Amino acid sequence: MTQHVRNKEPETGLRTSADTGPAGRDVTPRKGGLRELLGLTLAAGAAVLFVVRPELYEAGVHIVATRAASLVH
């Protein structure tokens, strides 16, 4: 999904060879692409649900607050 590339030395030219990557660059490995997609989907779905049905959000807050209060007593 996202890939961050950073130049260590902006004046140097980039060169590649068979056994090395681009000179002067660090590329973060692409780990968790599926997790990132699922997280963004979940966040977007929650935002849409909050706009379309705000009473569900209020009910969820009420349930969490009630359970937290029951743990205190």
PDB file of N, CA, C and O in Angstrom, chain B, residues numbered from 101:
ATOM      1  N   MET B 101       0.815  -1.178   0.000  1.00  0.00           N
ATOM      2  CA  MET B 101       0.000   0.000   0.000  1.00  0.00           C
ATOM      3  C   MET B 101       0.868   1.254   0.000  1.00  0.00           C
ATOM      4  O   MET B 101       0.920   1.968  -1.001  1.00  0.00           O
ATOM      5  N   THR B 102       1.548   1.529   1.109  1.00  0.00           N
ATOM      6  CA  THR B 102       2.398   2.707   1.157  1.00  0.00           C
ATOM      7  C   THR B 102       3.853   2.256   1.198  1.00  0.00           C
ATOM      8  O   THR B 102       4.187   1.248   1.821  1.00  0.00           O
ATOM      9  N   GLN B 103       4.693   3.002   0.539  1.00  0.00           N
ATOM     10  CA  GLN B 103       6.113   2.673   0.511  1.00  0.00           C
ATOM     11  C   GLN B 103       6.885   3.970   0.659  1.00  0.00           C
ATOM     12  O   GLN B 103       6.708   4.904  -0.122  1.00  0.00           O
ATOM     13  N   HIS B 104       7.747   4.019   1.672  1.00  0.00           N
ATOM     14  CA  HIS B 104       8.485   5.237   1.958  1.00  0.00           C
ATOM     15  C   HIS B 104       9.902   5.099   1.419  1.00  0.00           C
ATOM     16  O   HIS B 104      10.608   4.142   1.736  1.00  0.00           O
ATOM     17  N   VAL B 105      10.307   6.059   0.604  1.00  0.00           N
ATOM     18  CA  VAL B 105      11.648   6.070   0.048  1.00  0.00           C
ATOM     19  C   VAL B 105      12.307   7.345   0.519  1.00  0.00           C
ATOM     20  O   VAL B 105      11.706   8.419   0.474  1.00  0.00           O
ATOM     21  N   ARG B 106      13.558   7.227   0.976  1.00  0.00           N
ATOM     22  CA  ARG B 106      14.256   8.374   1.502  1.00  0.00           C
ATOM     23  C   ARG B 106      15.657   8.419   0.889  1.00  0.00           C
ATOM     24  O   ARG B 106      16.377   7.421   0.904  1.00  0.00           O
ATOM     25  N   ASN B 107      16.031   9.555   0.363  1.00  0.00           N
ATOM     26  CA  ASN B 107      17.379   9.740  -0.158  1.00  0.00           C
ATOM     27  C   ASN B 107      18.315  10.067   0.985  1.00  0.00           C
ATOM     28  O   ASN B 107      18.023  10.961   1.780  1.00  0.00           O
ATOM     29  N   LYS B 108      19.431   9.367   1.089  1.00  0.00           N
ATOM     30  CA  LYS B 108      20.430   9.700   2.095  1.00  0.00           C
ATOM     31  C   LYS B 108      21.261  10.892   1.622  1.00  0.00           C
ATOM     32  O   LYS B 108      21.497  11.829   2.385  1.00  0.00           O
ATOM     33  N   GLU B 109      21.693  10.858   0.391  1.00  0.00           N
ATOM     34  CA  GLU B 109      22.511  11.924  -0.179  1.00  0.00           C
ATOM     35  C   GLU B 109      21.843  12.419  -1.453  1.00  0.00           C
ATOM     36  O   GLU B 109      21.903  11.738  -2.476  1.00  0.00           O
ATOM     37  N   PRO B 110      21.207  13.589  -1.419  1.00  0.00           N
ATOM     38  CA  PRO B 110      20.472  14.048  -2.598  1.00  0.00           C
ATOM     39  C   PRO B 110      21.357  14.380  -3.801  1.00  0.00           C
ATOM     40  O   PRO B 110      20.860  14.359  -4.927  1.00  0.00           O
ATOM     41  N   GLU B 111      22.653  14.689  -3.612  1.00  0.00           N
ATOM     42  CA  GLU B 111      23.531  15.054  -4.733  1.00  0.00           C
ATOM     43  C   GLU B 111      23.996  13.830  -5.540  1.00  0.00           C
ATOM     44  O   GLU B 111      24.407  13.971  -6.692  1.00  0.00           O
ATOM     45  N   THR B 112      23.934  12.645  -4.947  1.00  0.00           N
ATOM     46  CA  THR B 112      24.473  11.475  -5.633  1.00  0.00           C
ATOM     47  C   THR B 112      23.455  10.903  -6.607  1.00  0.00           C
ATOM     48  O   THR B 112      22.248  10.950  -6.372  1.00  0.00           O
ATOM     49  N   GLY B 113      23.964  10.368  -7.693  1.00  0.00           N
ATOM     50  CA  GLY B 113      23.098   9.719  -8.666  1.00  0.00           C
ATOM     51  C   GLY B 113      22.735   8.324  -8.198  1.00  0.00           C
ATOM     52  O   GLY B 113      23.470   7.715  -7.421  1.00  0.00           O
ATOM     53  N   LEU B 114      21.634   7.828  -8.654  1.00  0.00           N
ATOM     54  CA  LEU B 114      21.207   6.485  -8.275  1.00  0.00           C
ATOM     55  C   LEU B 114      21.741   5.490  -9.285  1.00  0.00           C
ATOM     56  O   LEU B 114      21.646   5.706 -10.493  1.00  0.00           O
ATOM     57  N   ARG B 115      22.302   4.401  -8.787  1.00  0.00           N
ATOM     58  CA  ARG B 115      22.813   3.358  -9.671  1.00  0.00           C
ATOM     59  C   ARG B 115      22.360   2.016  -9.131  1.00  0.00           C
ATOM     60  O   ARG B 115      22.196   1.842  -7.924  1.00  0.00           O
ATOM     61  N   THR B 116      22.166   1.097 -10.012  1.00  0.00           N
ATOM     62  CA  THR B 116      21.770  -0.243  -9.591  1.00  0.00           C
ATOM     63  C   THR B 116      22.741  -1.251 -10.181  1.00  0.00           C
ATOM     64  O   THR B 116      23.349  -1.016 -11.226  1.00  0.00           O
ATOM     65  N   SER B 117      22.872  -2.356  -9.504  1.00  0.00           N
ATOM     66  CA  SER B 117      23.657  -3.477 -10.014  1.00  0.00           C
ATOM     67  C   SER B 117      22.916  -4.757  -9.665  1.00  0.00           C
ATOM     68  O   SER B 117      21.847  -4.713  -9.057  1.00  0.00           O
ATOM     69  N   ALA B 118      23.467  -5.866 -10.037  1.00  0.00           N
ATOM     70  CA  ALA B 118      22.772  -7.142  -9.834  1.00  0.00           C
ATOM     71  C   ALA B 118      22.626  -7.490  -8.362  1.00  0.00           C
ATOM     72  O   ALA B 118      21.611  -8.064  -7.966  1.00  0.00           O
ATOM     73  N   ASP B 119      23.646  -7.145  -7.519  1.00  0.00           N
ATOM     74  CA  ASP B 119      23.559  -7.560  -6.138  1.00  0.00           C
ATOM     75  C   ASP B 119      23.207  -6.451  -5.149  1.00  0.00           C
ATOM     76  O   ASP B 119      23.075  -6.731  -3.958  1.00  0.00           O
ATOM     77  N   THR B 120      23.054  -5.241  -5.580  1.00  0.00           N
ATOM     78  CA  THR B 120      22.700  -4.174  -4.648  1.00  0.00           C
ATOM     79  C   THR B 120      21.496  -3.411  -5.153  1.00  0.00           C
ATOM     80  O   THR B 120      21.209  -3.384  -6.350  1.00  0.00           O
ATOM     81  N   GLY B 121      20.800  -2.795  -4.225  1.00  0.00           N
ATOM     82  CA  GLY B 121      19.658  -1.964  -4.576  1.00  0.00           C
ATOM     83  C   GLY B 121      20.141  -0.586  -5.001  1.00  0.00           C
ATOM     84  O   GLY B 121      21.339  -0.385  -5.204  1.00  0.00           O
ATOM     85  N   PRO B 122      19.239   0.348  -5.134  1.00  0.00           N
ATOM     86  CA  PRO B 122      19.635   1.700  -5.493  1.00  0.00           C
ATOM     87  C   PRO B 122      20.561   2.294  -4.442  1.00  0.00           C
ATOM     88  O   PRO B 122      20.314   2.173  -3.242  1.00  0.00           O
ATOM     89  N   ALA B 123      21.625   2.935  -4.901  1.00  0.00           N
ATOM     90  CA  ALA B 123      22.604   3.506  -3.977  1.00  0.00           C
ATOM     91  C   ALA B 123      22.020   4.734  -3.307  1.00  0.00           C
ATOM     92  O   ALA B 123      21.395   5.569  -3.961  1.00  0.00           O
ATOM     93  N   GLY B 124      22.228   4.847  -1.983  1.00  0.00           N
ATOM     94  CA  GLY B 124      21.790   6.018  -1.254  1.00  0.00           C
ATOM     95  C   GLY B 124      20.323   6.044  -0.910  1.00  0.00           C
ATOM     96  O   GLY B 124      19.806   7.098  -0.539  1.00  0.00           O
ATOM     97  N   ARG B 125      19.640   4.941  -1.015  1.00  0.00           N
ATOM     98  CA  ARG B 125      18.205   4.922  -0.692  1.00  0.00           C
ATOM     99  C   ARG B 125      17.903   3.814   0.297  1.00  0.00           C
ATOM    100  O   ARG B 125      18.481   2.728   0.259  1.00  0.00           O
ATOM    101  N   ASP B 126      16.983   4.129   1.175  1.00  0.00           N
ATOM    102  CA  ASP B 126      16.439   3.125   2.094  1.00  0.00           C
ATOM    103  C   ASP B 126      14.972   2.944   1.742  1.00  0.00           C
ATOM    104  O   ASP B 126      14.222   3.918   1.680  1.00  0.00           O
ATOM    105  N   VAL B 127      14.567   1.736   1.517  1.00  0.00           N
ATOM    106  CA  VAL B 127      13.170   1.454   1.213  1.00  0.00           C
ATOM    107  C   VAL B 127      12.640   0.570   2.325  1.00  0.00           C
ATOM    108  O   VAL B 127      13.191  -0.494   2.606  1.00  0.00           O
ATOM    109  N   THR B 128      11.551   1.027   2.964  1.00  0.00           N
ATOM    110  CA  THR B 128      10.969   0.208   4.019  1.00  0.00           C
ATOM    111  C   THR B 128      10.251  -0.979   3.376  1.00  0.00           C
ATOM    112  O   THR B 128       9.564  -0.810   2.369  1.00  0.00           O
ATOM    113  N   PRO B 129      10.400  -2.154   3.935  1.00  0.00           N
ATOM    114  CA  PRO B 129       9.745  -3.319   3.346  1.00  0.00           C
ATOM    115  C   PRO B 129       8.229  -3.217   3.449  1.00  0.00           C
ATOM    116  O   PRO B 129       7.692  -2.618   4.381  1.00  0.00           O
ATOM    117  N   ARG B 130       7.555  -3.811   2.480  1.00  0.00           N
ATOM    118  CA  ARG B 130       6.092  -3.774   2.457  1.00  0.00           C
ATOM    119  C   ARG B 130       5.549  -4.908   3.312  1.00  0.00           C
ATOM    120  O   ARG B 130       5.347  -6.023   2.832  1.00  0.00           O
ATOM    121  N   LYS B 131       5.322  -4.615   4.557  1.00  0.00           N
ATOM    122  CA  LYS B 131       4.748  -5.599   5.477  1.00  0.00           C
ATOM    123  C   LYS B 131       3.388  -5.106   5.920  1.00  0.00           C
ATOM    124  O   LYS B 131       3.204  -3.911   6.153  1.00  0.00           O
ATOM    125  N   GLY B 132       2.467  -5.982   6.034  1.00  0.00           N
ATOM    126  CA  GLY B 132       1.165  -5.629   6.578  1.00  0.00           C
ATOM    127  C   GLY B 132       0.264  -4.895   5.603  1.00  0.00           C
ATOM    128  O   GLY B 132      -0.579  -4.108   6.032  1.00  0.00           O
ATOM    129  N   GLY B 133       0.412  -5.125   4.318  1.00  0.00           N
ATOM    130  CA  GLY B 133      -0.456  -4.470   3.346  1.00  0.00           C
ATOM    131  C   GLY B 133      -1.907  -4.854   3.543  1.00  0.00           C
ATOM    132  O   GLY B 133      -2.796  -4.010   3.431  1.00  0.00           O
ATOM    133  N   LEU B 134      -2.153  -6.123   3.836  1.00  0.00           N
ATOM    134  CA  LEU B 134      -3.526  -6.584   4.065  1.00  0.00           C
ATOM    135  C   LEU B 134      -4.076  -5.990   5.354  1.00  0.00           C
ATOM    136  O   LEU B 134      -5.244  -5.606   5.418  1.00  0.00           O
ATOM    137  N   ARG B 135      -3.232  -5.916   6.383  1.00  0.00           N
ATOM    138  CA  ARG B 135      -3.673  -5.324   7.643  1.00  0.00           C
ATOM    139  C   ARG B 135      -4.014  -3.850   7.471  1.00  0.00           C
ATOM    140  O   ARG B 135      -4.990  -3.355   8.033  1.00  0.00           O
ATOM    141  N   GLU B 136      -3.197  -3.162   6.688  1.00  0.00           N
ATOM    142  CA  GLU B 136      -3.458  -1.752   6.433  1.00  0.00           C
ATOM    143  C   GLU B 136      -4.784  -1.574   5.696  1.00  0.00           C
ATOM    144  O   GLU B 136      -5.568  -0.684   6.026  1.00  0.00           O
ATOM    145  N   LEU B 137      -5.028  -2.415   4.710  1.00  0.00           N
ATOM    146  CA  LEU B 137      -6.283  -2.349   3.967  1.00  0.00           C
ATOM    147  C   LEU B 137      -7.481  -2.626   4.872  1.00  0.00           C
ATOM    148  O   LEU B 137      -8.488  -1.922   4.806  1.00  0.00           O
ATOM    149  N   LEU B 138      -7.372  -3.647   5.711  1.00  0.00           N
ATOM    150  CA  LEU B 138      -8.464  -3.974   6.625  1.00  0.00           C
ATOM    151  C   LEU B 138      -8.697  -2.862   7.639  1.00  0.00           C
ATOM    152  O   LEU B 138      -9.843  -2.549   7.966  1.00  0.00           O
ATOM    153  N   GLY B 139      -7.632  -2.268   8.134  1.00  0.00           N
ATOM    154  CA  GLY B 139      -7.765  -1.171   9.088  1.00  0.00           C
ATOM    155  C   GLY B 139      -8.420   0.050   8.471  1.00  0.00           C
ATOM    156  O   GLY B 139      -9.278   0.679   9.090  1.00  0.00           O
ATOM    157  N   LEU B 140      -8.017   0.389   7.250  1.00  0.00           N
ATOM    158  CA  LEU B 140      -8.628   1.526   6.568  1.00  0.00           C
ATOM    159  C   LEU B 140     -10.098   1.251   6.252  1.00  0.00           C
ATOM    160  O   LEU B 140     -10.939   2.145   6.354  1.00  0.00           O
ATOM    161  N   THR B 141     -10.401   0.014   5.869  1.00  0.00           N
ATOM    162  CA  THR B 141     -11.795  -0.350   5.593  1.00  0.00           C
ATOM    163  C   THR B 141     -12.642  -0.254   6.860  1.00  0.00           C
ATOM    164  O   THR B 141     -13.766   0.245   6.824  1.00  0.00           O
ATOM    165  N   LEU B 142     -12.104  -0.728   7.966  1.00  0.00           N
ATOM    166  CA  LEU B 142     -12.817  -0.659   9.237  1.00  0.00           C
ATOM    167  C   LEU B 142     -13.044   0.791   9.665  1.00  0.00           C
ATOM    168  O   LEU B 142     -14.133   1.145  10.116  1.00  0.00           O
ATOM    169  N   ALA B 143     -12.016   1.628   9.524  1.00  0.00           N
ATOM    170  CA  ALA B 143     -12.151   3.038   9.897  1.00  0.00           C
ATOM    171  C   ALA B 143     -13.160   3.752   8.996  1.00  0.00           C
ATOM    172  O   ALA B 143     -13.968   4.545   9.479  1.00  0.00           O
ATOM    173  N   ALA B 144     -13.119   3.478   7.701  1.00  0.00           N
ATOM    174  CA  ALA B 144     -14.071   4.104   6.774  1.00  0.00           C
ATOM    175  C   ALA B 144     -15.494   3.638   7.071  1.00  0.00           C
ATOM    176  O   ALA B 144     -16.428   4.439   7.042  1.00  0.00           O
ATOM    177  N   GLY B 145     -15.661   2.362   7.351  1.00  0.00           N
ATOM    178  CA  GLY B 145     -16.980   1.840   7.689  1.00  0.00           C
ATOM    179  C   GLY B 145     -17.529   2.451   8.973  1.00  0.00           C
ATOM    180  O   GLY B 145     -18.720   2.753   9.060  1.00  0.00           O
ATOM    181  N   ALA B 146     -16.666   2.634   9.970  1.00  0.00           N
ATOM    182  CA  ALA B 146     -17.106   3.263  11.216  1.00  0.00           C
ATOM    183  C   ALA B 146     -17.494   4.718  10.986  1.00  0.00           C
ATOM    184  O   ALA B 146     -18.466   5.202  11.565  1.00  0.00           O
ATOM    185  N   ALA B 147     -16.736   5.418  10.142  1.00  0.00           N
ATOM    186  CA  ALA B 147     -17.062   6.818   9.851  1.00  0.00           C
ATOM    187  C   ALA B 147     -18.402   6.924   9.125  1.00  0.00           C
ATOM    188  O   ALA B 147     -19.214   7.794   9.439  1.00  0.00           O
ATOM    189  N   VAL B 148     -18.627   6.047   8.165  1.00  0.00           N
ATOM    190  CA  VAL B 148     -19.901   6.064   7.432  1.00  0.00           C
ATOM    191  C   VAL B 148     -21.050   5.710   8.369  1.00  0.00           C
ATOM    192  O   VAL B 148     -22.110   6.334   8.319  1.00  0.00           O
ATOM    193  N   LEU B 149     -20.843   4.718   9.217  1.00  0.00           N
ATOM    194  CA  LEU B 149     -21.887   4.324  10.164  1.00  0.00           C
ATOM    195  C   LEU B 149     -22.198   5.451  11.142  1.00  0.00           C
ATOM    196  O   LEU B 149     -23.356   5.647  11.512  1.00  0.00           O
ATOM    197  N   PHE B 150     -21.184   6.186  11.558  1.00  0.00           N
ATOM    198  CA  PHE B 150     -21.389   7.308  12.474  1.00  0.00           C
ATOM    199  C   PHE B 150     -22.215   8.408  11.816  1.00  0.00           C
ATOM    200  O   PHE B 150     -23.037   9.043  12.476  1.00  0.00           O
ATOM    201  N   VAL B 151     -22.005   8.638  10.524  1.00  0.00           N
ATOM    202  CA  VAL B 151     -22.757   9.678   9.817  1.00  0.00           C
ATOM    203  C   VAL B 151     -24.179   9.213   9.523  1.00  0.00           C
ATOM    204  O   VAL B 151     -25.133   9.971   9.703  1.00  0.00           O
ATOM    205  N   VAL B 152     -24.323   7.966   9.069  1.00  0.00           N
ATOM    206  CA  VAL B 152     -25.635   7.478   8.650  1.00  0.00           C
ATOM    207  C   VAL B 152     -26.530   7.151   9.845  1.00  0.00           C
ATOM    208  O   VAL B 152     -27.709   7.505   9.849  1.00  0.00           O
ATOM    209  N   ARG B 153     -25.983   6.482  10.850  1.00  0.00           N
ATOM    210  CA  ARG B 153     -26.773   6.051  12.010  1.00  0.00           C
ATOM    211  C   ARG B 153     -26.110   6.488  13.320  1.00  0.00           C
ATOM    212  O   ARG B 153     -25.505   5.653  13.993  1.00  0.00           O
ATOM    213  N   PRO B 154     -26.200   7.762  13.704  1.00  0.00           N
ATOM    214  CA  PRO B 154     -25.528   8.219  14.927  1.00  0.00           C
ATOM    215  C   PRO B 154     -26.073   7.578  16.200  1.00  0.00           C
ATOM    216  O   PRO B 154     -25.376   7.547  17.214  1.00  0.00           O
ATOM    217  N   GLU B 155     -27.294   7.068  16.170  1.00  0.00           N
ATOM    218  CA  GLU B 155     -27.836   6.448  17.381  1.00  0.00           C
ATOM    219  C   GLU B 155     -27.092   5.158  17.729  1.00  0.00           C
ATOM    220  O   GLU B 155     -27.037   4.787  18.901  1.00  0.00           O
ATOM    221  N   LEU B 156     -26.527   4.475  16.754  1.00  0.00           N
ATOM    222  CA  LEU B 156     -25.721   3.282  17.040  1.00  0.00           C
ATOM    223  C   LEU B 156     -24.439   3.653  17.777  1.00  0.00           C
ATOM    224  O   LEU B 156     -23.994   2.926  18.665  1.00  0.00           O
ATOM    225  N   TYR B 157     -23.852   4.782  17.405  1.00  0.00           N
ATOM    226  CA  TYR B 157     -22.652   5.258  18.093  1.00  0.00           C
ATOM    227  C   TYR B 157     -22.984   5.571  19.550  1.00  0.00           C
ATOM    228  O   TYR B 157     -22.241   5.202  20.460  1.00  0.00           O
ATOM    229  N   GLU B 158     -24.114   6.260  19.762  1.00  0.00           N
ATOM    230  CA  GLU B 158     -24.533   6.600  21.129  1.00  0.00           C
ATOM    231  C   GLU B 158     -24.799   5.335  21.944  1.00  0.00           C
ATOM    232  O   GLU B 158     -24.448   5.273  23.122  1.00  0.00           O
ATOM    233  N   ALA B 159     -25.411   4.335  21.329  1.00  0.00           N
ATOM    234  CA  ALA B 159     -25.679   3.079  22.030  1.00  0.00           C
ATOM    235  C   ALA B 159     -24.369   2.370  22.385  1.00  0.00           C
ATOM    236  O   ALA B 159     -24.244   1.803  23.470  1.00  0.00           O
ATOM    237  N   GLY B 160     -23.413   2.401  21.488  1.00  0.00           N
ATOM    238  CA  GLY B 160     -22.110   1.789  21.762  1.00  0.00           C
ATOM    239  C   GLY B 160     -21.389   2.472  22.909  1.00  0.00           C
ATOM    240  O   GLY B 160     -20.802   1.806  23.762  1.00  0.00           O
ATOM    241  N   VAL B 161     -21.429   3.803  22.935  1.00  0.00           N
ATOM    242  CA  VAL B 161     -20.814   4.549  24.037  1.00  0.00           C
ATOM    243  C   VAL B 161     -21.520   4.224  25.346  1.00  0.00           C
ATOM    244  O   VAL B 161     -20.870   4.085  26.381  1.00  0.00           O
ATOM    245  N   HIS B 162     -22.827   4.104  25.311  1.00  0.00           N
ATOM    246  CA  HIS B 162     -23.595   3.770  26.520  1.00  0.00           C
ATOM    247  C   HIS B 162     -23.214   2.386  27.042  1.00  0.00           C
ATOM    248  O   HIS B 162     -23.042   2.206  28.248  1.00  0.00           O
ATOM    249  N   ILE B 163     -23.084   1.417  26.154  1.00  0.00           N
ATOM    250  CA  ILE B 163     -22.711   0.057  26.567  1.00  0.00           C
ATOM    251  C   ILE B 163     -21.322   0.034  27.192  1.00  0.00           C
ATOM    252  O   ILE B 163     -21.115  -0.597  28.229  1.00  0.00           O
ATOM    253  N   VAL B 164     -20.375   0.718  26.565  1.00  0.00           N
ATOM    254  CA  VAL B 164     -19.005   0.752  27.102  1.00  0.00           C
ATOM    255  C   VAL B 164     -18.980   1.451  28.458  1.00  0.00           C
ATOM    256  O   VAL B 164     -18.305   0.992  29.379  1.00  0.00           O
ATOM    257  N   ALA B 165     -19.710   2.558  28.585  1.00  0.00           N
ATOM    258  CA  ALA B 165     -19.740   3.279  29.856  1.00  0.00           C
ATOM    259  C   ALA B 165     -20.403   2.447  30.956  1.00  0.00           C
ATOM    260  O   ALA B 165     -19.956   2.464  32.102  1.00  0.00           O
ATOM    261  N   THR B 166     -21.459   1.726  30.612  1.00  0.00           N
ATOM    262  CA  THR B 166     -22.148   0.886  31.588  1.00  0.00           C
ATOM    263  C   THR B 166     -21.251  -0.241  32.072  1.00  0.00           C
ATOM    264  O   THR B 166     -21.215  -0.539  33.266  1.00  0.00           O
ATOM    265  N   ARG B 167     -20.538  -0.857  31.166  1.00  0.00           N
ATOM    266  CA  ARG B 167     -19.641  -1.960  31.560  1.00  0.00           C
ATOM    267  C   ARG B 167     -18.466  -1.438  32.388  1.00  0.00           C
ATOM    268  O   ARG B 167     -18.036  -2.096  33.336  1.00  0.00           O
ATOM    269  N   ALA B 168     -17.945  -0.261  32.034  1.00  0.00           N
ATOM    270  CA  ALA B 168     -16.861   0.319  32.814  1.00  0.00           C
ATOM    271  C   ALA B 168     -17.325   0.664  34.227  1.00  0.00           C
ATOM    272  O   ALA B 168     -16.588   0.476  35.194  1.00  0.00           O
ATOM    273  N   ALA B 169     -18.552   1.169  34.337  1.00  0.00           N
ATOM    274  CA  ALA B 169     -19.093   1.500  35.652  1.00  0.00           C
ATOM    275  C   ALA B 169     -19.337   0.243  36.469  1.00  0.00           C
ATOM    276  O   ALA B 169     -19.165   0.250  37.687  1.00  0.00           O
ATOM    277  N   SER B 170     -19.739  -0.841  35.806  1.00  0.00           N
ATOM    278  CA  SER B 170     -19.975  -2.085  36.556  1.00  0.00           C
ATOM    279  C   SER B 170     -18.669  -2.698  37.054  1.00  0.00           C
ATOM    280  O   SER B 170     -18.662  -3.404  38.062  1.00  0.00           O
ATOM    281  N   LEU B 171     -17.572  -2.435  36.359  1.00  0.00           N
ATOM    282  CA  LEU B 171     -16.271  -2.935  36.845  1.00  0.00           C
ATOM    283  C   LEU B 171     -15.801  -2.173  38.069  1.00  0.00           C
ATOM    284  O   LEU B 171     -15.090  -2.726  38.908  1.00  0.00           O
ATOM    285  N   VAL B 172     -16.189  -0.913  38.183  1.00  0.00           N
ATOM    286  CA  VAL B 172     -15.762  -0.092  39.324  1.00  0.00           C
ATOM    287  C   VAL B 172     -16.492  -0.507  40.580  1.00  0.00           C
ATOM    288  O   VAL B 172     -15.901  -0.502  41.660  1.00  0.00           O
ATOM    289  N   HIS B 173     -17.755  -0.867  40.474  1.00  0.00           N
ATOM    290  CA  HIS B 173     -18.562  -1.213  41.657  1.00  0.00           C
ATOM    291  C   HIS B 173     -18.252  -2.566  42.141  1.00  0.00           C
ATOM    292  O   HIS B 173     -18.836  -3.019  43.126  1.00  0.00           O
TER     293      HIS B 173
END
